[in-house]
Every structure is written in C-alpha cells, then in structure tokens.
C-alpha cells in the first residue's frame, strides 16, 4: 500500500470542468488566504471552472465566499463523544459552528457522512434534523467501505459488518434522514440500485441484496502530477 502522499500541486485534466481542493489531508491547514490565492490562480488558468472544497470543517472557511462553488464538510455524527471516538479529536462543536456559519455562503453547502452501522445509525438521523433546521443544501450519505487494516479499530467501536454489507440497511438510514433534509447518495450506488430495482419482482427483495463493505487496499495515485501552484 502506498503510504506516502503525493507532492503538493495540481493533478488531473488540463481542461477540467471541475477541480476539487482536498486530497490527502485537510486543505485549510495551508491557511484560508493561501487557499483563496490558489483558487484565484486556478480560475486564471482554467477560466469558469467549478471549484469544490472538501474539508473536515474544523476551521472556518467563510472567507472563501464567492470563490468556491461547492463546500463539502465531513461529519458522521450528532454526538461529540462519538465524533471523538471516530476522529480522535475534540472538534465537534467547532465543526457544527463552522457549518452554521457557512449556510449563508454563496455556494452549495453539503455535509458528507459515512454510514457506520452499530456506531452512528440514530445519530445520522439526529444530524439530518439539525442540518434541515439550519437549511444546509444537501446531506451526502455514503455506505462505509473499510480497509482490512482499519477494521479492528471500527469493531472496537461497535461496527456491524453484517449490516454494513446490507444495501437495505443503508437505504433505510438514507430514507429516515431524507425526512428532514435533502439527501443525496453516490452516483455509482444509484446506477447499481436502478439496475437492481429493474430486476426485482418485489421491492421488499432489497432486504436480501448485499454488498462487500470490506475494501481492497487503495491503489497508488493514478493521476499524473502536472505542476505546483506557487
């Protein structure tokens, strides 16, 4: 497994439709002003390209208002104790505050959560209620894919592998959350789900559809490094 991060810079297509600022760490650690400067340079290079920011939400990013098109903040729970167990940090309240502050930004605000059955089932629904109350644009919920090297750590927290393998369990949480906020799911999941539904005689058969939540070790970065942005 590749355990080294790629060198800083730009990776990907030289005629992009969208650029995501993230990858291998928290981009705001470079400083909001630095990120703002990078975005301005990217727009000079690539024109009217969509700029997305992926962040853990522990730092305020409202100074990027008007510069980014989508802000995606990672948060998997509505409980500070669970947050500390999952992340190893005590930054839960900071993340909530930064999400609230970002609601009025001129961009799409998405909170990204990973469904961890046995750990955050009910808390995801509570989180969805909060996000709906403050008018977050989207709650992106994805099923968990676990690398074997990390599985034991999740099992200690109560992670249920069998339920994680169940597409029905995932969709049930998605449905419960959708009562309070607009929920979106990964496009790859939707494509597969559409094909499965076409083949089912009864939608209740979804209860028996399984996925493999134990992922292979991640491949090395395939995208070619292009240049550094000074």
C-alpha positions in Angstrom: 0.0 0.0 0.0 1.2 3.5 -0.9 1.7 5.3 2.4 3.2 8.5 1.1 1.1 11.4 0.0 1.7 12.9 -3.5 3.7 16.1 -3.7 1.6 19.3 -3.5 0.3 20.7 -6.7 -2.2 20.1 -9.4 -3.3 16.7 -10.6 -5.7 15.8 -13.4 -7.0 17.0 -16.7 -5.6 20.2 -18.2 -9.1 21.1 -19.5 -11.2 20.4 -16.4 -14.9 21.1 -15.8 -14.4 20.9 -12.0 -11.5 21.0 -9.6 -11.6 19.6 -6.1 -9.4 21.1 -3.4 -8.7 18.3 -1.0 -6.7 15.0 -1.2 -4.5 13.5 1.4 -5.2 15.9 4.3 -7.0 19.0 5.3 -6.5 21.7 2.7 -7.3 24.6 5.1 -4.2 23.8 7.1 -2.4 25.7 4.4 -4.4 28.8 5.6 -7.6 30.2 4.1 -5.7 33.1 2.5 -3.4 30.6 0.8 -6.3 28.5 -0.4 -8.0 31.7 -1.7 -4.9 32.6 -3.7 -4.7 29.1 -5.2 -8.3 29.3 -6.3 -7.8 32.6 -7.9 -4.8 31.2 -9.8 -6.8 28.2 -10.9 -9.5 30.3 -12.3 -7.0 32.4 -14.2 -5.6 29.2 -15.6 -8.8 27.3 -16.4 -11.5 30.0 -16.7 -15.0 29.4 -15.4 -14.3 26.0 -13.9 -16.3 24.7 -10.9 -14.2 24.8 -7.7 -15.1 22.4 -4.9 -13.7 22.4 -1.4 -13.5 19.2 0.7 -12.8 19.9 4.4 -13.2 18.3 7.8 -14.9 21.5 8.9 -12.7 22.2 11.9 -11.6 25.6 10.6 -13.7 28.5 9.4 -13.8 28.8 5.6 -16.3 31.6 5.1 -13.6 33.9 3.8 -13.8 31.7 0.7 -17.3 33.0 0.0 -17.6 33.9 -3.7 -14.6 31.8 -4.6 -15.9 28.2 -4.3 -19.0 26.6 -5.9 -19.4 23.7 -3.5 -18.3 23.2 0.1 -18.3 19.6 1.3 -17.9 19.2 5.1 -17.2 15.8 6.6 -19.3 14.9 9.7 -20.5 11.5 10.7 -22.4 12.0 13.9 -24.5 14.3 16.0 -22.7 13.4 19.2 -19.4 14.9 20.4 -18.4 11.7 22.2 -18.9 9.6 19.0 -17.1 12.2 17.0 -14.1 12.0 19.3 -14.1 8.2 19.0 -14.2 8.3 15.2 -11.8 11.1 14.6 -9.6 11.1 17.7 -10.2 14.8 18.0 -12.4 17.0 20.2 -13.5 19.4 17.5 -17.2 18.5 17.2 -18.6 21.9 18.3 -16.2 23.8 16.1 -17.4 21.8 13.1 -21.1 22.5 13.9 -20.3 26.2 14.3 -18.4 26.3 11.0 -21.3 24.6 9.2 -23.8 27.1 10.7 -21.5 30.0 9.6 -21.3 28.6 6.1 -25.0 28.3 5.5 -25.2 31.9 4.1 -22.3 31.4 1.8 -22.9 31.8 -2.0 -22.2 28.1 -2.7 -23.8 24.7 -2.3 -23.2 23.5 1.2 -23.0 19.8 1.5 -22.4 17.8 4.7 -20.8 14.4 3.9 -21.5 11.5 6.2 -20.4 7.8 6.2 -23.0 5.3 7.4 -21.3 3.2 10.2 -23.9 0.7 11.3 -23.7 0.0 15.0 -22.0 3.3 15.6 -23.9 6.2 14.1 -27.3 4.9 12.9 -29.5 7.0 15.1 -27.0 9.8 15.2 -27.1 10.3 11.4 -30.9 10.9 11.7 -30.3 13.4 14.5 -27.7 15.1 12.4 -30.1 15.3 9.4 -32.6 17.1 11.7 -30.0 19.6 12.6 -28.9 20.1 9.0 -32.5 20.6 7.9 -33.2 23.1 10.7 -30.3 25.3 9.6 -31.1 24.9 5.9 -28.0 23.0 4.7 -28.4 22.4 1.0 -27.5 18.6 0.9 -26.7 15.7 3.2 -24.5 13.3 1.2 -24.6 9.9 2.8 -22.4 7.1 1.6 -22.0 3.5 2.8 -18.8 2.5 4.6 -16.0 0.8 2.8 -13.4 -0.5 5.3 -9.8 -1.4 4.6 -8.9 -4.5 6.4 -6.1 -2.6 8.2 -8.7 -0.4 9.8 -11.4 -2.9 10.5 -10.4 -3.8 14.1 -10.5 -0.2 15.1 -14.1 0.1 14.0 -15.1 -3.3 15.5 -13.9 -1.9 18.9 -16.4 1.0 18.4 -19.3 -1.5 17.7 -19.2 -1.5 13.9 -21.6 -4.1 12.5 -20.0 -5.7 9.4 -23.1 -7.7 8.5 -25.4 -4.7 8.5 -22.8 -2.7 6.6 -23.0 -5.3 3.9 -26.7 -4.8 3.6 -27.9 -2.3 0.9 -31.3 -2.3 2.6 -29.8 -1.1 6.0 -28.1 1.7 4.2 -31.2 2.8 2.2 -33.2 2.7 5.4 -31.0 5.3 7.1 -31.0 7.4 3.9 -34.8 7.3 3.8 -35.0 8.3 7.5 -32.6 11.2 7.1 -34.5 12.4 3.9 -37.5 13.3 6.1 -35.5 16.3 7.4 -33.1 17.4 4.7 -32.3 16.8 1.0 -30.2 13.6 0.9 -28.0 12.6 -2.0 -26.2 9.3 -2.5 -23.1 8.4 -4.5 -23.8 8.2 -8.3 -22.3 4.7 -8.5 -24.7 3.5 -5.9 -27.7 5.0 -7.7 -26.7 3.4 -11.0 -26.4 0.0 -9.4 -29.6 0.4 -7.5 -31.5 1.4 -10.6 -30.4 -1.8 -12.3 -31.2 -3.9 -9.3 -34.7 -2.5 -9.0 -35.4 -3.3 -12.6 -34.7 -6.9 -12.0 -36.8 -7.3 -8.8 -40.3 -8.6 -8.7 -40.9 -7.1 -5.3 -39.0 -4.1 -3.8 -39.0 -6.0 -0.4 -36.4 -8.2 -2.0 -33.9 -5.4 -1.5 -33.6 -6.7 2.0 -31.6 -9.6 0.6 -29.2 -7.6 -1.6 -25.7 -7.5 -0.2 -22.6 -5.5 -0.9 -19.0 -6.2 0.2 -18.1 -3.4 2.7 -14.5 -4.8 3.2 -12.5 -2.9 0.6 -9.2 -3.8 -1.1 -6.2 -1.8 -0.2 -6.2 1.5 -2.0 -4.3 1.7 -5.3 -1.5 4.1 -5.8 -2.4 7.5 -7.1 -3.0 7.1 -10.8 -3.4 10.8 -11.7 -0.3 12.4 -13.1 1.2 15.3 -11.3 1.1 18.4 -13.5 2.6 21.4 -11.7 2.9 23.2 -8.4 0.9 26.3 -7.8 3.1 29.0 -6.2 
